[in-house]
């Protein structure tokens, strides 16, 4: 029998650790679960666990992310044709998974409050964009472009409230009442509008080839090739900056980067999956933005080191990078009409 390579052995051990971790967390809960217990279940040493994951929280987040990303075929539904119908279907998907997604919120957030907030705001953006594509909000003449992002945020707040109550007050929140409330919120008007950034980094002309790398979109769950449009490489403290490119009409790919990949990548996958599963089931057209966690793309953009404050954007046209900006307002700079082109 051929011996496994080091990479194959590492991948096999990682799989065994995750299977063991799922069993340990299910039986003992996060607080009482032990790394030693996970190692024993996996038939590995404590050191083998730590060589694959930096700690219990990273393992917990990875287990939750994998579970959230699984979408049973039997539960797929047909997208709705109306805004109220789509929001109701989105809420129905959410409440139907309450028993799958309950977890202690403080345990998964920890000290990552700002990244978690940005991820929730990103979910509101994704839901708001899908709602806008189905039923664009009216913008009075001369007024800034109207948006549905805050409205989506209220819907998500309602759904997260139902989730928080489910394990501690079972039966208090009637699922169909929650769905009806979200359907009513589809008609809520919050005078929400998009504003230009207060500052914008300079957009510099570039003329370099672009490699159309393949990645998996966390929103659709499908692989795609990153080609033309804005490629926004944003740290977990700056995720909402991608809206600056979208509101100027550019198709955008958001590349999430972080200085803490072992914990914040699975956290990002977990939070985005919570909204994207419902989006796929409920809306005919998803948001016009793709989201990936893939540091290979940061290197293609010319970033040698990433952090949670990273904000770099490039504009790709015809297989070449034609504009690049770095810093606050980078997405707006490369997508705006005043961006320098070659």
C-alpha positions as CSV (number, residue, x, y, z in Angstrom):
1,X,0.0,0.0,0.0
2,X,1.3,3.4,-0.9
3,X,2.2,5.6,2.0
4,X,0.2,8.9,2.5
5,X,2.0,12.1,1.8
6,X,2.4,14.6,4.6
7,X,-0.4,16.7,3.1
8,X,-2.7,13.7,2.8
9,X,-1.9,12.7,6.4
10,X,-2.6,16.2,7.6
11,X,-6.0,16.3,5.7
12,X,-7.0,12.9,7.0
13,X,-6.1,13.9,10.6
14,X,-8.0,17.2,10.2
15,X,-11.1,15.3,9.1
16,X,-10.9,12.9,12.1
17,X,-10.5,15.9,14.4
18,X,-13.6,17.6,13.1
19,X,-15.7,14.4,13.4
20,X,-14.5,14.0,17.0
21,X,-15.1,17.7,17.7
22,X,-18.7,17.5,16.5
23,X,-19.3,14.6,18.8
24,X,-17.6,16.2,21.8
25,X,-19.5,19.6,21.4
26,X,-22.8,17.8,20.8
27,X,-22.4,15.7,24.0
28,X,-20.7,18.2,26.3
29,X,-21.4,21.7,25.0
30,X,-18.8,24.3,24.2
31,X,-17.9,25.2,27.7
32,X,-17.4,21.6,29.0
33,X,-15.8,20.2,25.8
34,X,-12.1,19.5,26.2
35,X,-9.3,19.4,23.6
36,X,-8.0,16.3,25.3
37,X,-11.4,14.7,24.9
38,X,-11.5,15.6,21.2
39,X,-8.0,14.1,20.7
40,X,-9.0,10.9,22.5
41,X,-12.1,10.5,20.3
42,X,-10.0,11.1,17.2
43,X,-7.3,8.6,18.3
44,X,-4.7,11.3,18.0
45,X,-2.5,13.2,20.4
46,X,-3.3,16.6,21.9
47,X,-0.4,18.0,19.8
48,X,-1.9,16.7,16.6
49,X,-5.1,18.6,17.4
50,X,-3.1,21.9,18.0
51,X,-1.1,21.4,14.9
52,X,-4.3,21.6,12.9
53,X,-6.3,24.1,15.0
54,X,-5.0,26.8,17.4
55,X,-7.6,26.1,20.0
56,X,-11.1,25.0,21.0
57,X,-12.8,28.1,19.7
58,X,-11.4,27.7,16.2
59,X,-12.5,24.1,16.2
60,X,-16.0,25.1,17.4
61,X,-16.3,27.8,14.7
62,X,-15.2,25.3,12.0
63,X,-17.8,22.7,13.1
64,X,-20.6,25.4,13.2
65,X,-19.5,26.8,9.8
66,X,-19.6,23.3,8.1
67,X,-23.0,22.6,9.6
68,X,-24.5,26.0,8.5
69,X,-23.2,25.5,5.0
70,X,-25.0,22.2,4.5
71,X,-28.3,22.6,2.6
72,X,-30.4,19.5,2.4
73,X,-31.9,19.0,-1.1
74,X,-35.2,18.0,0.4
75,X,-35.6,21.5,1.9
76,X,-34.9,23.5,-1.2
77,X,-37.9,25.7,-2.2
78,X,-38.9,27.7,-5.2
79,X,-37.9,31.4,-5.3
80,X,-40.8,33.8,-4.9
81,X,-41.9,36.5,-7.4
82,X,-42.9,39.2,-4.9
83,X,-41.0,41.0,-2.2
84,X,-43.4,40.0,0.6
85,X,-43.3,36.4,-0.6
86,X,-39.6,36.3,-0.9
87,X,-39.0,37.8,2.6
88,X,-41.6,35.4,4.0
89,X,-39.8,32.5,2.4
90,X,-36.5,33.8,3.7
91,X,-38.0,34.0,7.2
92,X,-39.5,30.5,6.9
93,X,-36.1,29.1,6.0
94,X,-34.6,30.8,9.0
95,X,-37.1,29.6,11.6
96,X,-37.2,26.1,10.1
97,X,-33.5,25.8,11.0
98,X,-33.7,27.1,14.6
99,X,-33.0,23.6,16.0
100,X,-29.9,23.3,13.7
101,X,-28.3,26.6,14.5
102,X,-28.6,27.3,18.2
103,X,-25.3,28.1,19.9
104,X,-24.1,30.4,22.7
105,X,-23.5,33.7,20.9
106,X,-20.9,34.9,23.4
107,X,-18.8,31.8,22.7
108,X,-18.6,32.3,19.0
109,X,-18.1,36.1,19.1
110,X,-15.5,36.3,21.9
111,X,-13.3,39.3,21.4
112,X,-14.2,39.5,17.6
113,X,-17.0,42.1,18.2
114,X,-16.1,44.4,15.3
115,X,-15.6,41.6,12.8
116,X,-18.9,40.0,13.9
117,X,-20.7,43.4,13.6
118,X,-19.3,43.9,10.1
119,X,-20.3,40.4,9.0
120,X,-23.9,41.0,10.2
121,X,-23.9,44.3,8.3
122,X,-22.7,42.4,5.3
123,X,-25.6,40.0,5.7
124,X,-28.0,43.0,5.8
125,X,-26.4,44.3,2.6
126,X,-26.8,40.9,0.9
127,X,-30.4,40.6,1.9
128,X,-31.1,44.3,1.1
129,X,-29.5,44.0,-2.4
130,X,-31.6,40.9,-3.1
131,X,-34.8,42.8,-2.0
132,X,-33.8,45.8,-4.2
133,X,-33.4,43.6,-7.3
134,X,-36.9,42.1,-6.7
135,X,-38.5,45.5,-5.9
136,X,-36.3,48.6,-6.3
137,X,-37.2,51.3,-3.8
138,X,-38.4,54.6,-5.2
139,X,-36.0,57.5,-5.1
140,X,-37.5,61.0,-5.2
141,X,-36.2,63.3,-7.9
142,X,-32.9,64.9,-6.8
143,X,-32.6,62.7,-3.7
144,X,-29.8,60.2,-3.0
145,X,-30.4,56.6,-4.2
146,X,-32.7,54.8,-1.9
147,X,-31.7,51.4,-0.5
148,X,-33.2,48.5,1.6
149,X,-30.2,47.7,3.8
150,X,-31.5,49.1,7.0
151,X,-34.9,47.4,6.3
152,X,-33.0,44.1,5.8
153,X,-31.2,44.7,9.1
154,X,-34.5,45.0,11.0
155,X,-35.7,41.7,9.4
156,X,-32.5,40.0,10.5
157,X,-32.8,41.5,14.0
158,X,-36.3,40.0,14.3
159,X,-35.0,36.6,13.1
160,X,-32.0,36.6,15.4
161,X,-34.3,37.5,18.3
162,X,-36.3,34.4,17.6
163,X,-33.1,32.3,17.5
164,X,-31.9,33.7,20.8
165,X,-35.2,32.9,22.5
166,X,-35.6,29.4,21.1
167,X,-33.2,27.6,23.4
168,X,-34.0,29.5,26.6
169,X,-37.7,30.1,26.2
170,X,-39.0,27.3,24.0
171,X,-42.5,27.9,22.6
172,X,-42.5,31.6,23.3
173,X,-42.0,32.7,19.8
174,X,-44.6,31.2,17.4
175,X,-42.7,30.5,14.1
176,X,-45.6,31.6,11.9
177,X,-45.9,34.9,13.8
178,X,-42.2,35.5,13.2
179,X,-42.7,34.9,9.5
180,X,-45.7,37.2,9.4
181,X,-43.8,39.9,11.2
182,X,-41.0,39.7,8.6
183,X,-43.5,39.9,5.8
184,X,-44.9,43.1,7.3
185,X,-41.4,44.5,7.6
186,X,-41.0,44.1,3.9
187,X,-43.3,47.1,3.6
188,X,-41.4,49.2,6.2
189,X,-40.0,52.5,5.1
190,X,-36.9,53.8,7.0
191,X,-35.9,56.7,4.7
192,X,-32.7,54.7,4.0
193,X,-30.4,56.0,1.3
194,X,-26.8,55.5,0.1
195,X,-24.2,58.2,0.6
196,X,-20.8,58.7,-1.0
197,X,-17.8,58.0,1.3
198,X,-16.4,61.0,3.2
199,X,-13.0,60.3,1.7
200,X,-11.6,58.3,-1.2
201,X,-8.1,56.9,-1.8
202,X,-6.5,57.9,-5.1
203,X,-7.2,55.6,-8.0
204,X,-4.0,54.9,-9.8
205,X,-3.7,53.6,-13.4
206,X,-2.3,50.1,-13.8
207,X,-1.7,47.9,-16.8
208,X,-1.0,44.3,-15.6
209,X,-2.4,40.9,-16.6
210,X,-5.1,39.4,-14.4
211,X,-5.2,35.7,-13.7
212,X,-8.9,34.5,-13.7
213,X,-8.6,32.4,-10.5
214,X,-11.4,30.1,-9.5
215,X,-13.0,30.4,-6.1
216,X,-16.2,29.4,-4.3
217,X,-18.9,32.1,-3.8
218,X,-20.1,31.9,-0.2
219,X,-23.4,33.5,-1.2
220,X,-24.4,31.1,-4.1
221,X,-22.3,28.2,-2.9
222,X,-21.1,27.8,-6.5
223,X,-17.5,28.0,-7.9
224,X,-16.8,30.8,-10.3
225,X,-13.9,32.5,-12.1
226,X,-13.0,36.0,-10.8
227,X,-12.8,38.0,-14.0
228,X,-14.0,41.5,-14.9
229,X,-15.3,44.0,-12.4
230,X,-14.1,45.3,-9.0
231,X,-12.1,42.9,-6.8
232,X,-12.3,44.3,-3.3
233,X,-9.9,42.8,-0.8
234,X,-11.2,43.9,2.6
235,X,-10.3,43.0,6.2
236,X,-13.0,42.0,8.6
237,X,-13.2,45.5,10.0
238,X,-14.0,47.1,6.5
239,X,-16.4,44.7,4.8
240,X,-19.2,47.2,4.2
241,X,-16.9,49.2,2.0
242,X,-17.8,46.9,-0.9
243,X,-21.1,48.7,-1.2
244,X,-19.2,51.7,-2.6
245,X,-18.4,49.8,-5.7
246,X,-21.9,48.2,-6.1
247,X,-23.7,51.5,-5.8
248,X,-21.7,52.9,-8.7
249,X,-22.9,50.1,-10.9
250,X,-19.9,47.8,-10.9
251,X,-20.0,44.1,-10.4
252,X,-17.9,43.2,-7.4
253,X,-16.2,40.3,-5.8
254,X,-15.5,40.8,-2.1
255,X,-12.4,38.9,-0.9
256,X,-12.5,38.7,2.9
257,X,-9.1,38.7,4.6
258,X,-8.0,38.7,8.2
259,X,-5.0,38.6,10.5
260,X,-6.7,35.7,12.4
261,X,-7.6,33.2,9.7
262,X,-8.0,30.2,11.9
263,X,-10.9,31.8,13.8
264,X,-12.3,34.6,11.6
265,X,-12.5,32.7,8.4
266,X,-14.9,30.0,9.8
267,X,-16.8,32.8,11.6
268,X,-17.2,34.6,8.3
269,X,-18.4,31.4,6.6
270,X,-20.8,30.7,9.5
271,X,-22.4,34.1,9.5
272,X,-22.7,34.5,5.7
273,X,-24.2,31.0,5.4
274,X,-26.9,31.9,7.9
275,X,-28.3,34.4,5.3
276,X,-27.1,32.9,2.0
277,X,-29.0,29.6,2.5
278,X,-32.3,31.6,2.8
279,X,-31.3,33.9,-0.2
280,X,-30.8,30.9,-2.5
281,X,-34.1,29.4,-1.5
282,X,-36.2,32.6,-1.6
283,X,-35.0,35.1,-4.2
284,X,-35.0,34.6,-8.0
285,X,-32.0,36.9,-8.3
286,X,-29.4,37.0,-5.5
287,X,-27.2,40.1,-4.7
288,X,-24.9,41.3,-7.5
289,X,-21.8,40.6,-5.3
290,X,-19.8,37.5,-4.7
291,X,-18.0,36.8,-1.4
292,X,-14.9,34.6,-1.0
293,X,-12.4,33.8,1.7
294,X,-9.2,33.1,-0.3
295,X,-5.9,34.7,0.4
296,X,-4.5,33.7,-3.0
297,X,-6.5,36.6,-4.5
298,X,-4.9,39.1,-2.1
299,X,-1.5,38.1,-3.6
300,X,-2.9,38.7,-7.1
301,X,-3.9,42.2,-6.2
302,X,-0.4,42.8,-5.0
303,X,-0.9,42.6,-1.2
304,X,2.1,41.1,0.6
305,X,0.5,41.1,4.1
306,X,-3.2,41.3,5.1
307,X,-4.8,42.5,8.3
308,X,-8.4,43.1,9.5
309,X,-8.1,46.7,8.4
310,X,-7.0,45.9,4.8
311,X,-8.8,47.9,2.1
312,X,-7.5,47.5,-1.4
313,X,-9.5,47.4,-4.6
314,X,-8.7,46.8,-8.3
315,X,-10.7,47.2,-11.5
316,X,-10.3,44.4,-14.0
317,X,-11.2,44.9,-17.6
318,X,-10.6,42.4,-20.5
319,X,-8.2,40.3,-18.5
320,X,-6.1,43.2,-17.2
321,X,-5.9,45.2,-14.0
322,X,-6.5,48.8,-15.2
323,X,-7.0,50.7,-11.9
324,X,-5.9,50.2,-8.3
325,X,-6.6,52.0,-5.0
326,X,-5.5,51.4,-1.4
327,X,-7.0,52.8,1.8
328,X,-10.3,54.3,2.9
329,X,-12.7,54.7,-0.1
330,X,-10.7,52.4,-2.3
331,X,-13.8,50.6,-3.7
332,X,-15.4,53.9,-4.5
333,X,-12.2,55.2,-6.1
334,X,-11.7,52.4,-8.6
335,X,-15.5,52.2,-9.5
336,X,-16.2,55.9,-9.7
337,X,-16.4,58.1,-12.8
338,X,-13.3,60.0,-11.8
339,X,-11.1,56.9,-11.5
340,X,-8.0,57.1,-13.7
341,X,-8.1,54.6,-16.6
342,X,-5.3,53.7,-19.0
